[in-house]
Amino acid sequence: MPNTLKSIPVLEYTQPGGFFYSCVLPAADIVFRLDVRRRSTDPEFGIQRDENLRRVAEIGEYASGTSAVFPTPIIVSVRSENVRIQDGSLHFETERGSVGHVLDGQHRVLGLKTLSAEEIATFQLLVVFVFDIDVYSEATIFTTINGNQKQVSKSLMYDLFALNPGRSVEKTCHEIAKSLHDDPTSPFAGRIKMLGTKVGPAETLSQAAFVDQLSRQVRDAKGSLHKFYSSGEDWAIRKIMANCFSAIDEARSNFNDFSEDYFYRTTGFGGVVQALGQLVNQGEDKGDISRGFFLRVMEQFFSLREPPPEGVGNSAMLQIKTRLLTAASRL
């Protein structure tokens, strides 16, 4: 649907993080000119979660009612070649085509698109534009707005840390998770639900659970994994994870007390990773943190013939951790 407006009054306001431009637009003149860049289909520039079709339908149904209101702004990232500010007014450079993409409000936009021409004509929208920012800044705005909302997958939040051009614990842990998931020789191959969405039948561990547990160990300045991170040896952390869990797979195959995927679910995985720092310390004391060291620990662990802890959550994780450290102490 072409935009027929040539000049729109705009209010500029500033915050420590940047400049913003707000204006009121007829919904019909803007929603059809906005793109949605999804993280799942555009890993380089996408920041949005996947479309929730049920939510779109619910918003569309609500918007068709006589008392519908959308008082909060749609936030849009634009480029100066498509939109410009001049003399206190906003100008679209063309009458057709995309003018930018949604940073916040994608489901409202998609819901409004389902309306008839007569229905959408009854709406004006408050729209806030940000100009010429990079994808990491876009991701920062997105996560700041949505970080405490249940609708946003925590795995997506962690995935967005990868857009940080600098270095962070979350980015390191995200990259380790992705590398182990994508590597066909890794014990985690095809087992991690990247972006929190299950794609394959073997994906039993969410990216959020992986990053949550590993990042705590990496961030602990007193822990053995932190020193590898501090020295830029992220590869060593990845290698330790691969050594440890491939040893679990081999040792577990000789005992049937634990299911095949127990340690690739939140409780089992968390228990192992919570013990990992101390296990590495013990291995380093022996001059060995190879797969062979972890295999000896895991064989001792499974030889105890204790069944999986009852329940889930941190209590069960702590039981796994305690058993692992007990097994290691007997070597």
DRENKE-40498 format. One record per residue (C-alpha): residue in one letter; chain; z, y, x. Coordinates in steps of 0.001 Angstrom, whole numbers, plus 500000, padded with zeros to 6 digits. Each point is the difference from the previous one (the first is absolute). Layout:
BEGIN
<roke residuo="A" cadena="A" z="Z" y="Y" x="X"/>
...
! end
This chain:
BEGIN
<roke residuo="M" cadena="A" z="500000" y="500000" x="500000"/>
<roke residuo="P" cadena="A" z="498923" y="503260" x="501690"/>
<roke residuo="N" cadena="A" z="502415" y="502811" x="500629"/>
<roke residuo="T" cadena="A" z="498958" y="503287" x="498446"/>
<roke residuo="L" cadena="A" z="502728" y="502189" x="501478"/>
<roke residuo="K" cadena="A" z="498994" y="502333" x="502816"/>
<roke residuo="S" cadena="A" z="503303" y="501699" x="500831"/>
<roke residuo="I" cadena="A" z="503530" y="498854" x="499188"/>
<roke residuo="P" cadena="A" z="503120" y="502118" x="500559"/>
<roke residuo="V" cadena="A" z="502189" y="498270" x="502557"/>
<roke residuo="L" cadena="A" z="503582" y="500400" x="501205"/>
<roke residuo="E" cadena="A" z="500620" y="499443" x="503709"/>
<roke residuo="Y" cadena="A" z="503429" y="498858" x="501147"/>
<roke residuo="T" cadena="A" z="501344" y="498856" x="503337"/>
<roke residuo="Q" cadena="A" z="502501" y="497390" x="501128"/>
<roke residuo="P" cadena="A" z="501010" y="498884" x="503505"/>
<roke residuo="G" cadena="A" z="497408" y="497239" x="499881"/>
<roke residuo="G" cadena="A" z="496998" y="502047" x="498904"/>
<roke residuo="F" cadena="A" z="498175" y="502189" x="497489"/>
<roke residuo="F" cadena="A" z="499418" y="499035" x="496370"/>
<roke residuo="Y" cadena="A" z="497791" y="501493" x="497290"/>
<roke residuo="S" cadena="A" z="500774" y="499464" x="496329"/>
<roke residuo="C" cadena="A" z="497857" y="500769" x="497000"/>
<roke residuo="V" cadena="A" z="499403" y="498971" x="496399"/>
<roke residuo="L" cadena="A" z="496755" y="498205" x="499221"/>
<roke residuo="P" cadena="A" z="498477" y="498414" x="496894"/>
<roke residuo="A" cadena="A" z="500503" y="496259" x="500474"/>
<roke residuo="A" cadena="A" z="496335" y="499328" x="499255"/>
<roke residuo="D" cadena="A" z="498968" y="502246" x="502894"/>
<roke residuo="I" cadena="A" z="502083" y="498273" x="502659"/>
<roke residuo="V" cadena="A" z="500921" y="496359" x="499294"/>
<roke residuo="F" cadena="A" z="496413" y="498755" x="500227"/>
<roke residuo="R" cadena="A" z="499605" y="501681" x="503381"/>
<roke residuo="L" cadena="A" z="502934" y="498313" x="501714"/>
<roke residuo="D" cadena="A" z="499846" y="496885" x="502172"/>
<roke residuo="V" cadena="A" z="502755" y="497456" x="500543"/>
<roke residuo="R" cadena="A" z="500185" y="498525" x="503504"/>
<roke residuo="R" cadena="A" z="501831" y="496688" x="499892"/>
<roke residuo="R" cadena="A" z="501757" y="498491" x="502982"/>
<roke residuo="S" cadena="A" z="498815" y="496504" x="499061"/>
<roke residuo="T" cadena="A" z="496287" y="500906" x="500103"/>
<roke residuo="D" cadena="A" z="500013" y="502875" x="502512"/>
<roke residuo="P" cadena="A" z="502514" y="499144" x="502772"/>
<roke residuo="E" cadena="A" z="498851" y="502912" x="502156"/>
<roke residuo="F" cadena="A" z="500324" y="502865" x="497510"/>
<roke residuo="G" cadena="A" z="501535" y="498503" x="496865"/>
<roke residuo="I" cadena="A" z="503596" y="500778" x="499004"/>
<roke residuo="Q" cadena="A" z="500221" y="499044" x="496330"/>
<roke residuo="R" cadena="A" z="501373" y="496797" x="498514"/>
<roke residuo="D" cadena="A" z="497726" y="497807" x="497876"/>
<roke residuo="E" cadena="A" z="499214" y="501094" x="496484"/>
<roke residuo="N" cadena="A" z="502376" y="498724" x="497312"/>
<roke residuo="L" cadena="A" z="497670" y="499367" x="497075"/>
<roke residuo="R" cadena="A" z="502853" y="499618" x="497532"/>
<roke residuo="R" cadena="A" z="501451" y="503335" x="501012"/>
<roke residuo="V" cadena="A" z="496599" y="501686" x="499727"/>
<roke residuo="A" cadena="A" z="499608" y="498619" x="496486"/>
<roke residuo="E" cadena="A" z="503499" y="501124" x="499032"/>
<roke residuo="I" cadena="A" z="499368" y="503517" x="501313"/>
<roke residuo="G" cadena="A" z="496653" y="500141" x="498230"/>
<roke residuo="E" cadena="A" z="501621" y="498937" x="496725"/>
<roke residuo="Y" cadena="A" z="502798" y="502530" x="500457"/>
<roke residuo="A" cadena="A" z="497551" y="502770" x="500879"/>
<roke residuo="S" cadena="A" z="498057" y="499414" x="496795"/>
<roke residuo="G" cadena="A" z="503072" y="500905" x="497946"/>
<roke residuo="T" cadena="A" z="500659" y="503430" x="498546"/>
<roke residuo="S" cadena="A" z="503226" y="500571" x="501978"/>
<roke residuo="A" cadena="A" z="498821" y="498913" x="503479"/>
<roke residuo="V" cadena="A" z="501078" y="502128" x="502958"/>
<roke residuo="F" cadena="A" z="499351" y="499810" x="503755"/>
<roke residuo="P" cadena="A" z="502027" y="502911" x="501402"/>
<roke residuo="T" cadena="A" z="500184" y="498883" x="503635"/>
<roke residuo="P" cadena="A" z="497167" y="500735" x="502445"/>
<roke residuo="I" cadena="A" z="497192" y="497820" x="501208"/>
<roke residuo="I" cadena="A" z="499932" y="500367" x="503795"/>
<roke residuo="V" cadena="A" z="496564" y="499940" x="501602"/>
<roke residuo="S" cadena="A" z="498815" y="500001" x="503611"/>
<roke residuo="V" cadena="A" z="496788" y="501992" x="500487"/>
<roke residuo="R" cadena="A" z="497704" y="501203" x="502769"/>
<roke residuo="S" cadena="A" z="498956" y="503608" x="500497"/>
<roke residuo="E" cadena="A" z="496333" y="499107" x="499663"/>
<roke residuo="N" cadena="A" z="500617" y="498863" x="496418"/>
<roke residuo="V" cadena="A" z="502600" y="502508" x="498817"/>
<roke residuo="R" cadena="A" z="500869" y="503461" x="501306"/>
<roke residuo="I" cadena="A" z="502603" y="502655" x="499342"/>
<roke residuo="Q" cadena="A" z="498799" y="503600" x="499874"/>
<roke residuo="D" cadena="A" z="501697" y="503137" x="498646"/>
<roke residuo="G" cadena="A" z="502695" y="498052" x="498214"/>
<roke residuo="S" cadena="A" z="497568" y="497682" x="498269"/>
<roke residuo="L" cadena="A" z="498901" y="496420" x="500504"/>
<roke residuo="H" cadena="A" z="496292" y="499215" x="500071"/>
<roke residuo="F" cadena="A" z="498218" y="496651" x="499793"/>
<roke residuo="E" cadena="A" z="496948" y="500087" x="502265"/>
<roke residuo="T" cadena="A" z="497997" y="497671" x="497750"/>
<roke residuo="E" cadena="A" z="499929" y="499328" x="496268"/>
<roke residuo="R" cadena="A" z="499827" y="496232" x="500380"/>
<roke residuo="G" cadena="A" z="501431" y="497259" x="502182"/>
<roke residuo="S" cadena="A" z="503346" y="499338" x="501569"/>
<roke residuo="V" cadena="A" z="502139" y="502929" x="501098"/>
<roke residuo="G" cadena="A" z="502866" y="497990" x="501513"/>
<roke residuo="H" cadena="A" z="502301" y="497030" x="499557"/>
<roke residuo="V" cadena="A" z="503318" y="499464" x="498273"/>
<roke residuo="L" cadena="A" z="503240" y="500013" x="502005"/>
<roke residuo="D" cadena="A" z="502236" y="499771" x="496952"/>
<roke residuo="G" cadena="A" z="499157" y="499349" x="496360"/>
<roke residuo="Q" cadena="A" z="497267" y="497361" x="500198"/>
<roke residuo="H" cadena="A" z="501086" y="498178" x="496835"/>
<roke residuo="R" cadena="A" z="500144" y="503229" x="498007"/>
<roke residuo="V" cadena="A" z="496493" y="500796" x="501201"/>
<roke residuo="L" cadena="A" z="498728" y="496520" x="499158"/>
<roke residuo="G" cadena="A" z="501719" y="500018" x="496621"/>
<roke residuo="L" cadena="A" z="498467" y="503350" x="499085"/>
<roke residuo="K" cadena="A" z="496567" y="498683" x="500947"/>
<roke residuo="T" cadena="A" z="500257" y="497458" x="497183"/>
<roke residuo="L" cadena="A" z="500169" y="502722" x="497335"/>
<roke residuo="S" cadena="A" z="497155" y="501154" x="497829"/>
<roke residuo="A" cadena="A" z="498381" y="503364" x="500710"/>
<roke residuo="E" cadena="A" z="501851" y="501487" x="497021"/>
<roke residuo="E" cadena="A" z="503374" y="498627" x="501154"/>
<roke residuo="I" cadena="A" z="499746" y="501043" x="503628"/>
<roke residuo="A" cadena="A" z="498924" y="503495" x="498971"/>
<roke residuo="T" cadena="A" z="503523" y="500567" x="498633"/>
<roke residuo="F" cadena="A" z="501560" y="499734" x="503483"/>
<roke residuo="Q" cadena="A" z="500523" y="502515" x="502752"/>
<roke residuo="L" cadena="A" z="501500" y="498696" x="503239"/>
<roke residuo="L" cadena="A" z="502104" y="501544" x="502714"/>
<roke residuo="V" cadena="A" z="498231" y="499083" x="503246"/>
<roke residuo="V" cadena="A" z="501276" y="500592" x="503532"/>
<roke residuo="F" cadena="A" z="497464" y="499976" x="502845"/>
<roke residuo="V" cadena="A" z="500681" y="499398" x="503690"/>
<roke residuo="F" cadena="A" z="497233" y="500813" x="502456"/>
<roke residuo="D" cadena="A" z="498609" y="498280" x="503080"/>
<roke residuo="I" cadena="A" z="502975" y="497772" x="500871"/>
<roke residuo="D" cadena="A" z="499738" y="496726" x="501915"/>
<roke residuo="V" cadena="A" z="500654" y="496597" x="498488"/>
<roke residuo="Y" cadena="A" z="503475" y="499709" x="501511"/>
<roke residuo="S" cadena="A" z="501007" y="503289" x="498375"/>
<roke residuo="E" cadena="A" z="498579" y="498703" x="496718"/>
<roke residuo="A" cadena="A" z="502048" y="496832" x="500393"/>
<roke residuo="T" cadena="A" z="503110" y="502042" x="500745"/>
<roke residuo="I" cadena="A" z="499586" y="501961" x="496775"/>
<roke residuo="F" cadena="A" z="499394" y="496789" x="498058"/>
<roke residuo="T" cadena="A" z="503047" y="498197" x="501396"/>
<roke residuo="T" cadena="A" z="502227" y="503062" x="499582"/>
<roke residuo="I" cadena="A" z="499095" y="500260" x="496315"/>
<roke residuo="N" cadena="A" z="500044" y="496289" x="499227"/>
<roke residuo="G" cadena="A" z="502520" y="498551" x="502437"/>
<roke residuo="N" cadena="A" z="502771" y="499561" x="497436"/>
<roke residuo="Q" cadena="A" z="497845" y="498858" x="497100"/>
<roke residuo="K" cadena="A" z="499981" y="496314" x="499128"/>
<roke residuo="Q" cadena="A" z="496278" y="500046" x="499244"/>
<roke residuo="V" cadena="A" z="499120" y="500403" x="503696"/>
<roke residuo="S" cadena="A" z="500095" y="496771" x="502000"/>
<roke residuo="K" cadena="A" z="502247" y="500261" x="503047"/>
<roke residuo="S" cadena="A" z="497392" y="497962" x="501856"/>
<roke residuo="L" cadena="A" z="497464" y="502755" x="499314"/>
<roke residuo="M" cadena="A" z="502496" y="502539" x="501311"/>
<roke residuo="Y" cadena="A" z="500332" y="498066" x="503252"/>
<roke residuo="D" cadena="A" z="496239" y="499553" x="500234"/>
<roke residuo="L" cadena="A" z="499576" y="503759" x="499806"/>
<roke residuo="F" cadena="A" z="502170" y="500392" x="503110"/>
<roke residuo="A" cadena="A" z="497036" y="498574" x="501911"/>
<roke residuo="L" cadena="A" z="498191" y="503286" x="499331"/>
<roke residuo="N" cadena="A" z="502516" y="501791" x="502247"/>
<roke residuo="P" cadena="A" z="498089" y="501012" x="503142"/>
<roke residuo="G" cadena="A" z="503279" y="499843" x="501929"/>
<roke residuo="R" cadena="A" z="502424" y="497160" x="500625"/>
<roke residuo="S" cadena="A" z="502729" y="498731" x="497688"/>
<roke residuo="V" cadena="A" z="502009" y="496834" x="499437"/>
<roke residuo="E" cadena="A" z="498445" y="499578" x="496545"/>
<roke residuo="K" cadena="A" z="496486" y="500348" x="501363"/>
<roke residuo="T" cadena="A" z="500699" y="497459" x="502749"/>
<roke residuo="C" cadena="A" z="501443" y="497505" x="497530"/>
<roke residuo="H" cadena="A" z="497108" y="500543" x="497596"/>
<roke residuo="E" cadena="A" z="497483" y="499329" x="502767"/>
<roke residuo="I" cadena="A" z="501864" y="496856" x="501068"/>
<roke residuo="A" cadena="A" z="500022" y="498760" x="496399"/>
<roke residuo="K" cadena="A" z="496280" y="500656" x="499560"/>
<roke residuo="S" cadena="A" z="499131" y="498429" x="503351"/>
<roke residuo="L" cadena="A" z="502000" y="496840" x="499289"/>
<roke residuo="H" cadena="A" z="498596" y="499754" x="496469"/>
<roke residuo="D" cadena="A" z="496390" y="500374" x="501175"/>
<roke residuo="D" cadena="A" z="500248" y="497674" x="503039"/>
<roke residuo="P" cadena="A" z="498939" y="496456" x="499004"/>
<roke residuo="T" cadena="A" z="502067" y="498554" x="502870"/>
<roke residuo="S" cadena="A" z="503179" y="501783" x="498869"/>
<roke residuo="P" cadena="A" z="502728" y="498241" x="497999"/>
<roke residuo="F" cadena="A" z="499759" y="502952" x="497582"/>
<roke residuo="A" cadena="A" z="496236" y="499627" x="499477"/>
<roke residuo="G" cadena="A" z="499261" y="500744" x="496351"/>
<roke residuo="R" cadena="A" z="503704" y="499957" x="499088"/>
<roke residuo="I" cadena="A" z="500787" y="503725" x="499614"/>
<roke residuo="K" cadena="A" z="499303" y="501930" x="496814"/>
<roke residuo="M" cadena="A" z="498477" y="503073" x="501613"/>
<roke residuo="L" cadena="A" z="500484" y="503102" x="497802"/>
<roke residuo="G" cadena="A" z="502376" y="497875" x="497902"/>
<roke residuo="T" cadena="A" z="497128" y="498390" x="498071"/>
<roke residuo="K" cadena="A" z="499504" y="496241" x="500130"/>
<roke residuo="V" cadena="A" z="496424" y="499060" x="500817"/>
<roke residuo="G" cadena="A" z="500205" y="496455" x="501381"/>
<roke residuo="P" cadena="A" z="502113" y="497036" x="498798"/>
<roke residuo="A" cadena="A" z="501952" y="499816" x="503295"/>
<roke residuo="E" cadena="A" z="501129" y="503637" x="499895"/>
<roke residuo="T" cadena="A" z="503719" y="499612" x="499299"/>
<roke residuo="L" cadena="A" z="501491" y="502799" x="502138"/>
<roke residuo="S" cadena="A" z="499476" y="503649" x="499092"/>
<roke residuo="Q" cadena="A" z="499022" y="502505" x="502646"/>
<roke residuo="A" cadena="A" z="503022" y="502052" x="498937"/>
<roke residuo="A" cadena="A" z="502411" y="497110" x="500653"/>
<roke residuo="F" cadena="A" z="498399" y="499369" x="503390"/>
<roke residuo="V" cadena="A" z="500202" y="503641" x="501078"/>
<roke residuo="D" cadena="A" z="503465" y="500563" x="498501"/>
<roke residuo="Q" cadena="A" z="501598" y="497191" x="501965"/>
<roke residuo="L" cadena="A" z="498102" y="500410" x="503259"/>
<roke residuo="S" cadena="A" z="500348" y="503789" x="500117"/>
<roke residuo="R" cadena="A" z="503791" y="499745" x="499779"/>
<roke residuo="Q" cadena="A" z="500050" y="497824" x="503099"/>
<roke residuo="V" cadena="A" z="497501" y="502166" x="501869"/>
<roke residuo="R" cadena="A" z="501884" y="503183" x="499106"/>
<roke residuo="D" cadena="A" z="503361" y="498640" x="501207"/>
<roke residuo="A" cadena="A" z="500455" y="501712" x="503366"/>
<roke residuo="K" cadena="A" z="502419" y="497266" x="501070"/>
<roke residuo="G" cadena="A" z="497605" y="497201" x="499093"/>
<roke residuo="S" cadena="A" z="497628" y="498163" x="502280"/>
<roke residuo="L" cadena="A" z="496878" y="500874" x="497983"/>
<roke residuo="H" cadena="A" z="500616" y="503728" x="500307"/>
<roke residuo="K" cadena="A" z="499441" y="499961" x="503750"/>
<roke residuo="F" cadena="A" z="496533" y="498515" x="499530"/>
<roke residuo="Y" cadena="A" z="499147" y="502696" x="497466"/>
<roke residuo="S" cadena="A" z="501396" y="502756" x="502239"/>
<roke residuo="S" cadena="A" z="497891" y="498829" x="502926"/>
<roke residuo="G" cadena="A" z="496860" y="499818" x="497876"/>
<roke residuo="E" cadena="A" z="499854" y="496201" x="500150"/>
<roke residuo="D" cadena="A" z="499320" y="499402" x="496323"/>
<roke residuo="W" cadena="A" z="497977" y="496947" x="501004"/>
<roke residuo="A" cadena="A" z="503235" y="498375" x="501202"/>
<roke residuo="I" cadena="A" z="501620" y="500399" x="496575"/>
<roke residuo="R" cadena="A" z="496931" y="498450" x="498384"/>
<roke residuo="K" cadena="A" z="500081" y="497123" x="502497"/>
<roke residuo="I" cadena="A" z="503692" y="499355" x="499339"/>
<roke residuo="M" cadena="A" z="499355" y="499899" x="496245"/>
<roke residuo="A" cadena="A" z="497105" y="497575" x="500483"/>
<roke residuo="N" cadena="A" z="502015" y="497794" x="502399"/>
<roke residuo="C" cadena="A" z="503001" y="499882" x="497690"/>
<roke residuo="F" cadena="A" z="498221" y="499160" x="496773"/>
<roke residuo="S" cadena="A" z="497532" y="497540" x="501492"/>
<roke residuo="A" cadena="A" z="503049" y="498213" x="501440"/>
<roke residuo="I" cadena="A" z="501522" y="499961" x="496513"/>
<roke residuo="D" cadena="A" z="496849" y="498410" x="498596"/>
<roke residuo="E" cadena="A" z="499941" y="497257" x="502630"/>
<roke residuo="A" cadena="A" z="503700" y="499198" x="499857"/>
<roke residuo="R" cadena="A" z="500160" y="500091" x="496201"/>
<roke residuo="S" cadena="A" z="497233" y="497430" x="499714"/>
<roke residuo="N" cadena="A" z="502425" y="497356" x="501252"/>
<roke residuo="F" cadena="A" z="502577" y="500859" x="497331"/>
<roke residuo="N" cadena="A" z="499460" y="500400" x="496267"/>
<roke residuo="D" cadena="A" z="503093" y="502001" x="499046"/>
<roke residuo="F" cadena="A" z="498063" y="503283" x="499780"/>
<roke residuo="S" cadena="A" z="496745" y="500566" x="498146"/>
<roke residuo="E" cadena="A" z="496893" y="500813" x="501996"/>
<roke residuo="D" cadena="A" z="500037" y="503637" x="498972"/>
<roke residuo="Y" cadena="A" z="503772" y="500610" x="500002"/>
<roke residuo="F" cadena="A" z="499893" y="502106" x="503172"/>
<roke residuo="Y" cadena="A" z="496992" y="501925" x="498706"/>
<roke residuo="R" cadena="A" z="501922" y="501332" x="497033"/>
<roke residuo="T" cadena="A" z="502402" y="502931" x="500004"/>
<roke residuo="T" cadena="A" z="503252" y="498058" x="500420"/>
<roke residuo="G" cadena="A" z="498935" y="497551" x="502696"/>
<roke residuo="F" cadena="A" z="497991" y="502592" x="501892"/>
<roke residuo="G" cadena="A" z="502826" y="502536" x="499854"/>
<roke residuo="G" cadena="A" z="502548" y="497507" x="501306"/>
<roke residuo="V" cadena="A" z="497843" y="499145" x="503010"/>
<roke residuo="V" cadena="A" z="499168" y="503594" x="500868"/>
<roke residuo="Q" cadena="A" z="503624" y="501097" x="499688"/>
<roke residuo="A" cadena="A" z="500847" y="497380" x="502641"/>
<roke residuo="L" cadena="A" z="496980" y="500771" x="502150"/>
<roke residuo="G" cadena="A" z="501525" y="502711" x="502179"/>
<roke residuo="Q" cadena="A" z="502925" y="497810" x="501032"/>
<roke residuo="L" cadena="A" z="497738" y="497008" x="500502"/>
<roke residuo="V" cadena="A" z="497827" y="502026" x="502357"/>
<roke residuo="N" cadena="A" z="503097" y="501125" x="501885"/>
<roke residuo="Q" cadena="A" z="501072" y="496381" x="500477"/>
<roke residuo="G" cadena="A" z="496502" y="499022" x="501072"/>
<roke residuo="E" cadena="A" z="499854" y="502820" x="502517"/>
<roke residuo="D" cadena="A" z="503351" y="498881" x="501417"/>
<roke residuo="K" cadena="A" z="498337" y="496647" x="500635"/>
<roke residuo="G" cadena="A" z="496835" y="501671" x="501289"/>
<roke residuo="D" cadena="A" z="497917" y="498579" x="497162"/>
<roke residuo="I" cadena="A" z="498799" y="501558" x="496733"/>
<roke residuo="S" cadena="A" z="496927" y="497797" x="499787"/>
<roke residuo="R" cadena="A" z="499004" y="497913" x="497041"/>
<roke residuo="G" cadena="A" z="501737" y="497085" x="501718"/>
<roke residuo="F" cadena="A" z="503355" y="501806" x="499851"/>
<roke residuo="F" cadena="A" z="499612" y="500733" x="496289"/>
<roke residuo="L" cadena="A" z="498899" y="496413" x="499376"/>
<roke residuo="R" cadena="A" z="503213" y="498666" x="501537"/>
<roke residuo="V" cadena="A" z="502046" y="502386" x="497847"/>
<roke residuo="M" cadena="A" z="498159" y="499000" x="496839"/>
<roke residuo="E" cadena="A" z="500243" y="496275" x="500715"/>
<roke residuo="Q" cadena="A" z="503744" y="500436" x="500394"/>
<roke residuo="F" cadena="A" z="500112" y="502100" x="496811"/>
<roke residuo="F" cadena="A" z="498201" y="497399" x="497895"/>
<roke residuo="S" cadena="A" z="501935" y="497119" x="501544"/>
<roke residuo="L" cadena="A" z="503139" y="501419" x="498382"/>
<roke residuo="R" cadena="A" z="498489" y="498689" x="496734"/>
<roke residuo="E" cadena="A" z="501538" y="502761" x="497930"/>
<roke residuo="P" cadena="A" z="498114" y="500781" x="496789"/>
<roke residuo="P" cadena="A" z="498639" y="503468" x="499284"/>
<roke residuo="P" cadena="A" z="502682" y="502492" x="498908"/>
<roke residuo="E" cadena="A" z="500481" y="500358" x="496293"/>
<roke residuo="G" cadena="A" z="498676" y="503187" x="498475"/>
<roke residuo="V" cadena="A" z="497988" y="502766" x="501558"/>
<roke residuo="G" cadena="A" z="500641" y="503385" x="501552"/>
<roke residuo="N" cadena="A" z="502011" y="501143" x="502950"/>
<roke residuo="S" cadena="A" z="502787" y="497443" x="499549"/>
<roke residuo="A" cadena="A" z="497520" y="497141" x="500398"/>
<roke residuo="M" cadena="A" z="498298" y="501820" x="502888"/>
<roke residuo="L" cadena="A" z="503328" y="500256" x="501822"/>
<roke residuo="Q" cadena="A" z="500552" y="496263" x="499603"/>
<roke residuo="I" cadena="A" z="496624" y="499303" x="501612"/>
<roke residuo="K" cadena="A" z="500792" y="502460" x="502786"/>
<roke residuo="T" cadena="A" z="503386" y="498394" x="500686"/>
<roke residuo="R" cadena="A" z="498533" y="496496" x="500094"/>
<roke residuo="L" cadena="A" z="497277" y="501094" x="502421"/>
<roke residuo="L" cadena="A" z="502471" y="501628" x="502371"/>
<roke residuo="T" cadena="A" z="502229" y="496929" x="499822"/>
<roke residuo="A" cadena="A" z="497000" y="497822" x="500856"/>
<roke residuo="A" cadena="A" z="499076" y="502222" x="502941"/>
<roke residuo="S" cadena="A" z="503562" y="499918" x="501343"/>
<roke residuo="R" cadena="A" z="499798" y="496200" x="500268"/>
<roke residuo="L" cadena="A" z="497040" y="500024" x="502377"/>
! end
